[in-house]
Amino acid sequence: LRRLHHPRQQVAIADLQLLLVRLLGHPIPSDVDSACVAGLLDMLRTKGVWLASVRYGYLFGALSTAGSLHGRSHELASAAQLEQLADAFEKQWQALVASNEE
């Protein structure tokens, strides 16, 4: 596993490691391929979790047309910024549910 195959491009493992560190907000525990696989699983598991859903939407939605991310991980939204966005989504969701209960 030297590259992740994206439908439109390939992502080198070193770039994937930087991407996962940035989006998940945790250092990679090891530079082995399985650590990247574990990080990707964290990115894919979103059901019922706003932060995970926002990260997923950012990675597979907003960044899907960004082209190569090689050397550009510093330009990505940070884990803290994604958490703020997730909080905003949750507040809006709660307001929507509350308005439907009236």
Secondary structure, DSSP 4 states (H G I P E B T S, - for coil): --EEE-SS-EEEHHHHHHHHHHHH-S--S-SSHHHHHHHHHHHH--TT-HHHHHHHHHHHTGGGGS---TT-GGGSPPHHHHHHHHHHHHHHHHHHHHHHH-
